[in-house]
Amino acid sequence: MKLPKTIKIGGVDWKLNWGIPEAGAEDKFGETRFGGSEIWINPGQSPNMIPSTLLHELIHAVLLNAGAKTTENGVRALEIGIGQVLRDNKWLADWLKAGRVV
C-alpha cells in the first residue's frame, strides 16, 4: 500500500517524508519535526519495522501537538501497546472511525 504524502494530526497537515532528514542521521528509524510539521521515515530499515516507526513518530507528533511531555521510553511503550492492540483487534480501527457507541 502506498502511503499518502500528508497526514492530518490535530487539524494540521503533517508532511510524510521518506528518507534521511540530514547527513549523519542514517542510524535513525524516524524523526518528527514539530516546527515544520514533518515526519521522516528511513526507508532503509527493515520493511517489517516501518509501520512501527510510523506509529512511533505519529505518537511523538500527537504529544507535541498537545503540549504533552514524555520520554522516548514512554513513546516506545505507547507504540508497542497501541500497535499490538490494533494488530490483534482488526475491527477496532473501523469501529473507532465510525464513531459509534455499542
Secondary structure, 3 states (H helix, E strand, C coil): CCCCCEEEECCEEEEEEECCCCCCCCCCCEEEECCCCEEEECCCCCCCCHHHHHHHHHHHHHHHHHCCCCCHHHHHHHHHHHHHHHHHCCHHHHHHHHCCCC
